């Protein structure tokens, strides 16, 4: 082999080695960049849609509220399921109804739940944002450190996004004297889920004599709840100048116990809207009943 040919082959070999070394070092960098670009370009499927414009009922524009001197009804939702935004919110808008949303702060990045942007859209339409812990545990099973973490952490996370958070509801409706006392260190109120009108509709309605800020009665609307059930509760509140709090969860077709279909919810919202009762958020009522925050003098 001539010297010239040998030199050419050596040059080719060096070039191939250089390319191989370059590939070994560049490939990981390329893959990392590609992953990063993909992550940035990933789109949150939870859209902020154009909803029906909100026009509050003339009845709700009257001021001031007079809890227990007039009948009131408030709609609340626990957990923060995305179906509340996609299915319930347009219905609420069309019927001029505001709500209180008790949000699990640790679920804001979970696509099954409402996003920060969706909650802001609801808040801009008059929705109250309230706390439902970080991870939705049974508070009665936690030690003091974990209990305080769930209460204070959720309050802090939600306040950073939505402003002052004043009100709270316990997951699973589970509470005891100790959890209520601790809740009172962070929030002005706590909503229960015990309202059971089986014996008497008043068992599910807050009255002047029964009202407790840290144990607000609410009725959990279920798949099995009928329009007649809600009609009876509205009537009882009217007759006793009571405050009826209805608690919803999912608004979908899942058929789960605490799920209400959009079709049924539309009927229920229309029933509430057509009543002669004002429908403030829970926060609006509590501003009159418990004007001071937890920890205030």
C-alpha positions as CSV (number, residue, x, y, z in Angstrom):
1,X,0.0,0.0,0.0
2,X,1.3,3.4,-1.0
3,X,2.1,6.0,1.6
4,X,-0.5,8.2,0.0
5,X,-3.3,5.6,0.4
6,X,-2.3,4.8,4.0
7,X,-2.5,8.5,4.9
8,X,-6.0,8.8,3.3
9,X,-7.2,5.8,5.3
10,X,-5.8,7.2,8.6
11,X,-7.5,10.5,7.9
12,X,-10.9,8.7,7.3
13,X,-10.5,6.7,10.5
14,X,-9.7,9.8,12.6
15,X,-12.7,11.5,11.1
16,X,-15.0,8.6,12.0
17,X,-13.6,8.5,15.5
18,X,-14.2,12.2,15.9
19,X,-17.7,11.9,14.7
20,X,-18.3,9.0,17.1
21,X,-16.9,10.9,20.1
22,X,-19.0,13.9,19.1
23,X,-22.2,11.8,18.9
24,X,-21.5,10.2,22.3
25,X,-21.4,13.7,23.9
26,X,-24.0,15.5,21.9
27,X,-26.7,12.8,21.9
28,X,-27.6,13.2,25.6
29,X,-27.6,16.9,25.3
30,X,-29.9,16.7,22.3
31,X,-32.3,14.4,24.0
32,X,-32.4,16.6,27.1
33,X,-33.2,19.7,25.0
34,X,-35.9,17.8,23.1
35,X,-37.5,16.7,26.3
36,X,-37.4,20.2,27.7
37,X,-39.0,21.6,24.6
38,X,-41.7,19.0,24.7
39,X,-42.4,19.7,28.4
40,X,-42.7,23.4,27.6
41,X,-44.9,22.8,24.7
42,X,-47.2,20.4,26.6
43,X,-50.6,22.0,26.9
44,X,-52.8,21.8,30.0
45,X,-56.1,20.3,28.7
46,X,-58.1,22.3,31.2
47,X,-59.3,25.2,29.1
48,X,-60.8,28.5,30.2
49,X,-63.8,28.6,27.9
50,X,-66.2,31.4,27.0
51,X,-69.1,31.0,29.4
52,X,-72.6,32.5,29.5
53,X,-72.3,36.1,30.7
54,X,-73.2,36.5,34.4
55,X,-76.2,38.6,35.4
56,X,-77.0,38.4,39.1
57,X,-80.6,38.2,40.1
58,X,-82.2,41.5,41.1
59,X,-83.1,39.8,44.4
60,X,-79.4,39.3,45.2
61,X,-78.5,42.9,44.6
62,X,-80.5,44.1,47.5
63,X,-78.4,45.1,50.5
64,X,-77.6,44.5,53.2
65,X,-78.0,40.8,54.0
66,X,-79.8,40.0,57.2
67,X,-79.1,36.4,58.2
68,X,-81.8,34.8,60.3
69,X,-84.0,37.7,59.7
70,X,-84.6,36.5,56.2
71,X,-84.3,33.1,54.5
72,X,-81.0,32.4,52.6
73,X,-79.7,29.6,50.5
74,X,-76.0,29.1,49.5
75,X,-74.5,26.7,47.0
76,X,-71.2,25.1,47.8
77,X,-68.9,22.6,46.1
78,X,-66.3,20.4,47.7
79,X,-63.0,19.2,46.2
80,X,-62.8,21.3,43.1
81,X,-63.6,18.8,40.3
82,X,-63.1,20.1,36.8
83,X,-66.6,19.2,35.9
84,X,-67.7,22.0,38.2
85,X,-66.2,24.5,35.7
86,X,-67.0,22.7,32.5
87,X,-70.6,21.6,33.4
88,X,-71.9,23.5,36.4
89,X,-70.4,26.9,35.9
90,X,-72.3,27.8,32.7
91,X,-75.6,26.7,34.4
92,X,-74.8,28.8,37.4
93,X,-74.0,31.8,35.2
94,X,-77.2,31.4,33.3
95,X,-79.2,31.3,36.5
96,X,-77.4,34.2,38.2
97,X,-76.0,32.1,41.1
98,X,-72.7,32.5,42.9
99,X,-71.0,29.7,44.8
100,X,-68.4,28.9,47.4
101,X,-65.7,26.5,46.1
102,X,-63.9,24.4,48.8
103,X,-60.6,23.5,47.0
104,X,-58.1,20.8,47.8
105,X,-55.0,22.9,47.2
106,X,-52.7,20.0,46.4
107,X,-54.9,19.0,43.4
108,X,-54.5,22.2,41.4
109,X,-52.0,20.5,39.1
110,X,-54.3,17.4,38.7
111,X,-56.2,17.5,35.4
112,X,-59.3,15.9,37.1
113,X,-59.6,19.1,39.1
114,X,-60.0,22.8,38.2
115,X,-56.9,24.7,37.3
116,X,-55.9,28.0,38.8
117,X,-57.0,29.8,35.6
118,X,-60.4,28.2,35.7
119,X,-60.8,29.1,39.4
120,X,-59.8,32.7,38.6
121,X,-62.5,32.8,36.0
122,X,-65.1,31.7,38.5
123,X,-63.7,34.1,41.2
124,X,-64.0,37.0,38.7
125,X,-67.7,36.1,38.4
126,X,-68.3,36.3,42.2
127,X,-67.3,32.8,43.3
128,X,-65.8,32.5,46.8
129,X,-62.6,30.3,47.1
130,X,-62.3,28.4,50.3
131,X,-60.1,25.6,51.8
132,X,-60.5,21.9,51.9
133,X,-57.0,20.9,53.0
134,X,-53.9,20.0,50.9
135,X,-54.4,16.3,50.4
136,X,-58.0,15.6,51.7
137,X,-57.2,13.4,54.7
138,X,-59.5,12.5,57.6
139,X,-58.4,15.2,60.0
140,X,-59.4,13.1,63.0
141,X,-56.6,10.6,62.2
142,X,-53.8,13.1,62.1
143,X,-51.3,14.1,64.8
144,X,-51.0,17.8,65.6
145,X,-48.2,18.5,63.3
146,X,-49.9,17.0,60.3
147,X,-53.2,18.6,61.2
148,X,-51.7,22.1,61.3
149,X,-49.8,21.4,58.1
150,X,-53.0,20.5,56.2
151,X,-54.8,23.6,57.6
152,X,-52.1,26.2,57.4
153,X,-50.6,24.9,54.2
154,X,-53.8,24.9,52.3
155,X,-54.6,28.4,53.5
156,X,-51.2,29.7,52.5
157,X,-51.3,28.0,49.0
158,X,-54.8,29.2,48.2
159,X,-54.2,32.7,49.6
160,X,-51.2,33.2,47.3
161,X,-53.4,32.6,44.3
162,X,-56.8,33.9,45.2
163,X,-56.4,36.3,48.1
164,X,-57.5,36.0,51.7
165,X,-59.0,32.5,52.5
166,X,-61.4,32.6,55.4
167,X,-63.6,29.5,55.3
168,X,-63.1,25.8,55.5
169,X,-64.7,22.4,55.3
170,X,-63.4,19.1,56.7
171,X,-62.8,16.2,54.3
172,X,-65.4,13.4,54.6
173,X,-67.2,15.5,57.1
174,X,-64.9,14.1,59.8
175,X,-64.2,16.3,62.8
176,X,-64.0,16.2,66.6
177,X,-63.6,18.8,69.3
178,X,-59.9,19.0,68.8
179,X,-59.9,19.4,65.1
180,X,-62.6,22.1,65.3
181,X,-60.5,24.0,67.9
182,X,-57.5,23.8,65.7
183,X,-59.5,24.8,62.6
184,X,-60.6,27.9,64.5
185,X,-56.9,29.0,64.8
186,X,-56.8,29.4,61.0
187,X,-60.3,29.9,59.7
188,X,-63.4,31.7,60.9
189,X,-65.8,28.8,59.9
190,X,-66.1,25.1,59.2
191,X,-68.8,23.5,57.2
192,X,-70.0,20.0,58.1
193,X,-71.7,17.4,55.9
194,X,-74.2,16.1,58.4
195,X,-77.4,17.8,57.3
196,X,-80.0,14.9,57.3
197,X,-83.6,16.0,56.7
198,X,-84.9,12.4,57.2
199,X,-86.3,13.3,60.6
200,X,-86.9,17.0,60.1
201,X,-85.8,19.5,57.4
202,X,-84.5,21.8,60.2
203,X,-81.8,19.2,60.9
204,X,-80.2,20.3,57.6
205,X,-80.8,24.1,58.1
206,X,-78.9,26.7,60.1
207,X,-81.2,28.8,62.3
208,X,-80.5,31.6,64.7
209,X,-80.6,29.2,67.7
210,X,-78.6,26.4,66.0
211,X,-75.9,28.3,64.2
212,X,-72.3,27.6,65.0
213,X,-69.6,29.1,62.9
214,X,-67.3,26.1,63.3
215,X,-70.0,23.6,62.6
216,X,-72.2,25.0,59.9
217,X,-74.9,22.6,58.8
218,X,-75.0,21.7,55.1
219,X,-77.0,19.2,53.1
220,X,-74.9,17.0,50.7
221,X,-76.7,16.6,47.4
222,X,-76.5,13.1,46.1
223,X,-77.4,11.3,42.9
224,X,-80.6,10.2,44.6
225,X,-81.6,13.7,45.7
226,X,-84.9,14.8,44.1
227,X,-86.3,18.2,43.3
228,X,-88.9,17.5,45.9
229,X,-86.2,17.0,48.5
230,X,-84.7,20.4,47.7
231,X,-88.1,22.0,47.5
232,X,-88.9,20.9,51.1
233,X,-85.5,22.3,52.3
234,X,-86.1,25.6,50.6
235,X,-89.6,25.8,52.1
236,X,-88.3,25.0,55.6
237,X,-85.7,27.7,55.3
238,X,-88.3,30.2,54.2
239,X,-90.6,29.3,57.1
240,X,-87.9,29.6,59.7
241,X,-85.7,32.5,58.3
242,X,-83.0,29.8,58.1
243,X,-79.8,29.5,56.1
244,X,-79.8,26.5,53.8
245,X,-76.3,25.4,52.5
246,X,-76.4,22.9,49.7
247,X,-73.1,20.9,49.1
248,X,-72.3,19.5,45.7
249,X,-69.3,17.5,44.5
250,X,-69.1,16.3,40.9
251,X,-71.4,17.4,38.1
252,X,-71.1,14.6,35.6
253,X,-72.6,11.4,34.3
254,X,-70.4,9.1,36.4
255,X,-73.3,7.8,38.5
256,X,-71.3,8.0,41.7
257,X,-73.2,8.7,44.9
258,X,-72.1,12.3,45.2
259,X,-72.3,13.0,41.5
260,X,-75.2,14.9,40.0
261,X,-75.7,14.9,36.3
262,X,-75.7,18.2,34.4
263,X,-79.3,17.7,33.4
264,X,-80.4,17.3,37.0
265,X,-78.2,20.1,38.2
266,X,-79.8,22.4,35.6
267,X,-83.2,21.7,37.1
268,X,-81.9,22.1,40.7
269,X,-80.2,25.4,39.9
270,X,-83.3,26.7,38.2
271,X,-85.4,25.7,41.2
272,X,-83.0,27.7,43.6
273,X,-82.9,30.6,41.2
274,X,-86.6,30.9,40.9
275,X,-87.1,30.8,44.7
276,X,-87.8,34.1,46.5
277,X,-84.7,33.5,48.6
278,X,-81.4,35.4,48.2
279,X,-78.5,33.1,47.3
280,X,-75.3,34.7,48.6
281,X,-71.9,32.9,48.9
282,X,-71.2,31.4,52.3
283,X,-68.5,34.1,52.7
284,X,-71.1,36.9,52.2
285,X,-73.3,35.4,54.9
286,X,-70.3,34.9,57.3
287,X,-69.2,38.4,56.8
288,X,-72.3,39.4,58.6
289,X,-72.3,36.6,61.2
290,X,-68.6,36.2,61.9
291,X,-66.9,39.5,60.6
292,X,-63.6,38.8,62.3
293,X,-61.0,36.3,61.0
294,X,-59.4,33.6,63.1
295,X,-56.7,35.1,65.3
296,X,-58.1,38.6,65.1
297,X,-59.1,40.5,68.2
